[in-house]
């Protein structure tokens, strides 16, 4: 579905008779348990499908987007981590395994998606589905910037339907259904009407994040596609192993 709320999926795997005949021992991995991806995978996937992900391997830890002043309450004044200093450029888009981790104040995005705080050994992570997670996917600078970059790719496809096909292929690995195409095409038109009357809001939306917005793009169109891309990144299917 296209809704932003998510419900914990049952672990029961429904297997059709045809699938049992074709792959009785699941050698083709045609069926598996369904669960929400881990925090690092969700962030890295958003960066990958938007074209922002840095493929550099190795090197020091990096400090991507985080609320200002988050470390002040737990930082020692003489410590080199008393104050959070955000990195810039390509460091913002490195894989999550390179994110600097302060155990007394871990990255909020990772925490909301159930990443352990690393103060003790964790044998198995908990896996929850909460409204806060949907809010992160809609509003966190990293995900909003990824939606903007993905929206630019979709806008360049030439038509609304072609753009949706590109977005679905990148995020979900499939084509949109007729219902999905209809709903999102209508949503795109509605967003364009809204931003045409409030262009300052469109510019504010496109200003999130440090990556550059193509100067040749139409501000209203780009903002509308950003929200459509954000919807795709927020779908259950985008953050759940099927």
Secondary structure, DSSP 8 states (H G I E B T S, - for coil): ---S------S-----HHHHHH-TT-TT------EE--HHHHHHHHHHHHT------SSS-B-----TTTTTTT--TTSTTSS-----GGGGGS-GGGB---GGG--HHHHHTT---SSS--SS------HHHHHHHHH-HHHHHHHHHHHHHHHTTSSHHHHHHHHHHHHTSS---HHHHHHHHHHHHHHHHHHHH-HHHHHHHHTSSSS---TTS-HHHHHHHHHHHHHHHTSHHHHEE-
